[in-house]
């Protein structure tokens, strides 16, 4: 075979690979462009409906939105304060997270050259979600509960046949089953919005991820007892510290390395979710808990 043929094939292959990479990049760029346009549209609409003129200050607008909700009777456990958290960094792109009074968390989703721009980017996505959360479809009503429970049962429950008839009702009403516990949680939060429901869901996501729910089942705790207990418990520093201690203990049991590995996974998950403009409370709490555990492991 003449020399020079293989290099031609190799170049073609590399061009195909480059084109595929470029195509993926274009798709990603389009998705980010659509997200930016959607956020800007909501922010501009909010400004018009609140008699805003010129360029709206999204940080100020977000704070005013939640103060308005509190004035109108919204039950906010920690008041209407919107909390920002800038990720330490000496060079761009800068990253900022914002936690809403209801417990939901969002982050800057754009490539931000300054810390101020990162804060505005986080406020934009948070304001968009706050406004959208006011839509009636985001409220937990009886109709919403029936639909959500029905979808959950369809996803996880296989119907059984008794005397030739299909039976699907056992799981739905029994509070000791996963679906029954899900129904119980929704009913306890009737008339709340999905963002208000977020903190409770995050608590149970963390308990499941941390292995705490499994431990409770082994101690013969019913799901209803667990739900009833944690439904009134805030996600605070004490809970984070206890979960971090669980990971420190797991580190010693497994001979080391598990906390660093889990932390790397959590950081990647958080970064992916942040750039996609998704709600971040669960992945961010995971990272923060593992950071606590990592600090304790390194100090020992």
C-alpha positions as CSV (number, residue, x, y, z in Angstrom):
1,X,0.0,0.0,0.0
2,X,1.5,3.4,-1.0
3,X,2.7,5.6,1.7
4,X,0.5,8.6,2.2
5,X,-2.8,6.7,2.1
6,X,-3.0,6.2,5.8
7,X,-2.4,9.8,6.7
8,X,-5.3,10.8,4.4
9,X,-7.6,8.4,6.2
10,X,-6.3,9.7,9.6
11,X,-7.0,13.3,8.6
12,X,-10.5,12.5,7.4
13,X,-11.2,10.7,10.7
14,X,-9.8,13.7,12.7
15,X,-12.0,16.0,10.6
16,X,-15.0,13.9,11.4
17,X,-14.2,13.9,15.1
18,X,-13.6,17.7,15.0
19,X,-16.9,18.2,13.2
20,X,-18.7,16.1,15.8
21,X,-17.2,18.1,18.6
22,X,-18.1,21.3,16.8
23,X,-21.7,20.0,16.3
24,X,-22.0,19.2,20.0
25,X,-20.6,22.6,20.8
26,X,-23.2,24.3,18.6
27,X,-26.1,22.3,20.2
28,X,-24.8,23.4,23.7
29,X,-24.4,27.0,22.5
30,X,-28.0,27.0,21.1
31,X,-29.4,25.6,24.4
32,X,-27.5,28.3,26.4
33,X,-28.8,31.0,24.0
34,X,-32.4,29.8,24.4
35,X,-32.0,29.8,28.2
36,X,-30.5,33.4,28.2
37,X,-33.3,34.6,26.0
38,X,-36.0,33.0,28.1
39,X,-34.6,34.5,31.3
40,X,-34.3,38.0,29.8
41,X,-37.9,37.8,28.5
42,X,-39.2,37.0,32.0
43,X,-37.1,39.7,33.6
44,X,-38.2,42.3,31.1
45,X,-41.8,41.3,31.4
46,X,-41.5,41.6,35.2
47,X,-40.1,45.0,34.8
48,X,-43.0,46.2,32.6
49,X,-45.7,44.8,34.9
50,X,-44.1,46.5,37.9
51,X,-43.9,49.9,36.1
52,X,-40.1,49.5,35.8
53,X,-38.3,51.8,33.4
54,X,-35.1,51.2,31.5
55,X,-32.8,48.4,32.6
56,X,-34.2,46.6,35.6
57,X,-31.9,45.9,38.6
58,X,-32.5,42.2,38.9
59,X,-30.9,41.9,42.3
60,X,-33.2,44.6,43.7
61,X,-36.2,43.2,41.8
62,X,-35.7,39.7,43.2
63,X,-35.6,41.0,46.8
64,X,-38.7,43.2,46.3
65,X,-40.5,40.2,44.8
66,X,-40.1,38.1,48.0
67,X,-40.8,41.1,50.3
68,X,-44.0,41.5,48.3
69,X,-44.9,37.8,48.9
70,X,-44.3,38.2,52.6
71,X,-46.4,41.3,52.8
72,X,-49.2,39.3,51.1
73,X,-49.2,36.6,53.7
74,X,-46.6,34.1,52.4
75,X,-45.2,32.0,55.3
76,X,-41.5,32.4,55.1
77,X,-39.6,30.6,57.9
78,X,-36.5,32.8,57.7
79,X,-38.1,36.0,56.5
80,X,-37.9,37.4,53.0
81,X,-34.1,37.7,52.8
82,X,-32.5,36.5,49.6
83,X,-29.0,35.1,50.4
84,X,-26.1,35.3,47.9
85,X,-22.9,33.3,48.1
86,X,-20.0,34.1,45.8
87,X,-17.5,31.3,45.1
88,X,-14.0,32.4,46.0
89,X,-11.9,33.1,42.9
90,X,-9.2,35.5,41.8
91,X,-10.0,35.3,38.1
92,X,-13.0,35.0,35.8
93,X,-15.4,33.3,35.2
94,X,-16.9,34.1,38.6
95,X,-19.7,32.1,40.1
96,X,-22.5,33.1,42.5
97,X,-25.3,31.2,44.1
98,X,-28.6,32.6,45.5
99,X,-30.8,30.9,48.0
100,X,-34.5,32.0,48.1
101,X,-36.5,32.3,51.2
102,X,-38.4,29.2,50.3
103,X,-35.2,27.2,50.3
104,X,-34.6,26.8,46.5
105,X,-31.1,27.6,45.2
106,X,-30.0,28.8,41.8
107,X,-26.6,29.9,40.4
108,X,-25.1,32.1,37.7
109,X,-25.5,30.3,34.4
110,X,-23.5,32.6,32.2
111,X,-19.8,33.2,31.7
112,X,-19.4,36.1,34.1
113,X,-16.3,38.4,33.9
114,X,-17.0,40.1,37.3
115,X,-18.4,39.1,40.6
116,X,-21.2,41.7,40.2
117,X,-22.2,40.1,36.9
118,X,-22.2,36.7,38.5
119,X,-24.6,38.0,41.2
120,X,-26.9,39.5,38.5
121,X,-26.9,36.2,36.5
122,X,-27.9,34.2,39.6
123,X,-30.6,36.8,40.4
124,X,-32.0,36.6,36.8
125,X,-32.5,32.8,36.9
126,X,-33.9,33.0,40.4
127,X,-36.4,35.8,39.5
128,X,-37.6,33.8,36.5
129,X,-38.3,30.8,38.6
130,X,-39.9,32.9,41.3
131,X,-42.3,34.5,38.8
132,X,-43.1,31.2,37.1
133,X,-43.7,29.6,40.5
134,X,-46.8,31.9,40.9
135,X,-48.6,30.1,38.1
136,X,-51.6,28.0,39.4
137,X,-50.0,24.8,37.9
138,X,-47.2,25.1,40.4
139,X,-49.5,25.0,43.4
140,X,-50.1,21.7,45.3
141,X,-53.8,21.1,45.1
142,X,-55.9,18.0,45.4
143,X,-55.9,17.7,41.6
144,X,-52.1,18.1,41.6
145,X,-51.7,15.5,44.3
146,X,-53.8,12.9,42.5
147,X,-51.9,13.5,39.2
148,X,-48.5,13.3,40.9
149,X,-49.3,10.2,42.9
150,X,-50.8,8.6,39.8
151,X,-47.6,9.3,37.8
152,X,-45.4,8.0,40.6
153,X,-47.4,4.8,40.8
154,X,-47.3,4.3,37.0
155,X,-43.5,4.7,37.1
156,X,-42.8,2.4,40.1
157,X,-45.7,0.1,40.9
158,X,-46.6,-3.0,38.9
159,X,-50.3,-3.9,39.4
160,X,-51.1,-7.3,40.8
161,X,-53.9,-9.5,39.8
162,X,-56.4,-10.8,42.4
163,X,-59.2,-13.2,41.4
164,X,-58.7,-12.1,37.8
165,X,-59.0,-8.4,38.6
166,X,-56.2,-5.8,38.5
167,X,-55.4,-4.3,41.9
168,X,-53.3,-1.1,42.2
169,X,-54.7,0.5,45.3
170,X,-52.6,-1.1,48.1
171,X,-49.5,1.1,47.6
172,X,-51.4,4.3,47.1
173,X,-53.0,4.6,50.5
174,X,-50.6,2.7,52.8
175,X,-48.4,5.3,54.5
176,X,-45.7,2.7,55.1
177,X,-45.0,2.4,51.4
178,X,-42.9,4.8,49.3
179,X,-45.9,6.0,47.3
180,X,-48.0,6.3,50.5
181,X,-45.2,8.4,52.1
182,X,-45.0,10.6,48.9
183,X,-48.8,11.2,49.1
184,X,-48.5,12.0,52.8
185,X,-45.8,14.6,52.1
186,X,-47.8,16.3,49.4
187,X,-51.0,16.4,51.6
188,X,-49.0,18.0,54.4
189,X,-48.0,20.7,52.0
190,X,-51.4,21.3,50.4
191,X,-51.8,24.9,48.9
192,X,-48.0,25.4,48.9
193,X,-46.1,26.0,45.7
194,X,-43.4,23.7,44.3
195,X,-40.6,26.1,45.4
196,X,-42.0,26.1,49.0
197,X,-42.1,22.3,48.8
198,X,-38.4,22.2,47.7
199,X,-36.7,22.4,51.1
200,X,-38.7,19.4,52.4
201,X,-37.9,17.4,49.3
202,X,-34.2,18.3,49.6
203,X,-34.1,17.0,53.2
204,X,-35.4,13.6,52.1
205,X,-33.2,13.5,49.0
206,X,-30.2,14.0,51.3
207,X,-31.4,11.4,53.8
208,X,-31.7,8.9,51.0
209,X,-28.3,9.8,49.5
210,X,-26.6,9.8,52.9
211,X,-28.0,6.3,53.8
212,X,-30.0,7.6,56.7
213,X,-33.4,6.4,55.4
214,X,-32.0,2.9,55.0
215,X,-30.7,3.0,58.6
216,X,-34.1,4.1,59.9
217,X,-35.8,1.3,58.0
218,X,-33.4,-1.2,59.7
219,X,-34.5,0.3,63.0
220,X,-38.1,-0.5,62.1
221,X,-39.1,3.1,61.7
222,X,-42.1,3.5,59.4
223,X,-42.0,5.9,56.5
224,X,-44.8,7.9,58.0
225,X,-42.9,8.3,61.3
226,X,-39.8,9.5,59.4
227,X,-41.8,11.9,57.2
228,X,-43.8,13.3,60.1
229,X,-40.5,13.9,62.0
230,X,-38.5,15.5,59.2
231,X,-41.4,17.5,57.8
232,X,-41.0,19.9,60.7
233,X,-37.2,19.9,60.8
234,X,-35.2,22.6,58.9
235,X,-32.2,21.8,56.9
236,X,-29.7,23.5,59.2
237,X,-26.0,23.4,60.2
238,X,-26.7,20.7,62.8
239,X,-28.2,18.4,60.1
240,X,-25.3,19.1,57.7
241,X,-22.7,18.4,60.5
242,X,-24.3,15.1,61.4
243,X,-24.3,14.0,57.8
244,X,-20.7,15.1,57.4
245,X,-19.8,12.9,60.4
246,X,-21.5,10.0,58.8
247,X,-19.2,10.4,55.7
248,X,-16.2,10.8,58.0
249,X,-17.1,7.4,59.6
250,X,-17.6,5.9,56.2
251,X,-14.2,7.2,55.1
252,X,-12.5,5.3,58.1
253,X,-14.5,2.2,57.5
254,X,-13.5,2.0,53.8
255,X,-9.8,2.8,54.3
256,X,-9.9,6.3,52.8
257,X,-10.6,7.9,49.5
258,X,-14.4,7.7,49.5
259,X,-15.0,11.4,50.6
260,X,-12.7,12.8,47.9
261,X,-14.3,10.6,45.2
262,X,-17.9,11.6,46.2
263,X,-16.9,15.3,46.4
264,X,-15.5,15.2,42.9
265,X,-18.8,13.7,41.6
266,X,-20.8,16.2,43.5
267,X,-18.8,19.1,42.1
268,X,-19.3,17.9,38.6
269,X,-23.1,17.4,39.1
270,X,-23.4,20.9,40.6
271,X,-21.4,22.5,37.7
272,X,-23.5,20.7,35.1
273,X,-26.8,21.7,36.8
274,X,-25.7,25.3,37.3
275,X,-24.7,25.9,33.7
276,X,-28.1,24.3,32.6
277,X,-30.0,26.8,34.8
278,X,-31.5,24.1,37.0
279,X,-32.5,24.3,40.7
280,X,-29.4,23.5,42.7
281,X,-30.4,23.0,46.4
282,X,-29.8,19.2,46.4
283,X,-26.4,19.1,44.5
284,X,-25.1,22.1,46.4
285,X,-26.0,20.7,49.8
286,X,-24.3,17.4,48.8
287,X,-21.2,19.4,47.9
288,X,-21.3,21.5,51.1
289,X,-21.7,18.4,53.3
290,X,-18.9,16.6,51.6
291,X,-16.6,19.7,51.9
292,X,-17.3,19.6,55.7
293,X,-16.4,15.9,55.8
294,X,-13.3,16.5,53.7
295,X,-12.1,19.2,56.0
296,X,-12.5,17.0,59.0
297,X,-10.7,14.1,57.3
298,X,-7.8,16.2,56.3
299,X,-7.5,17.6,59.9
300,X,-7.3,14.2,61.4
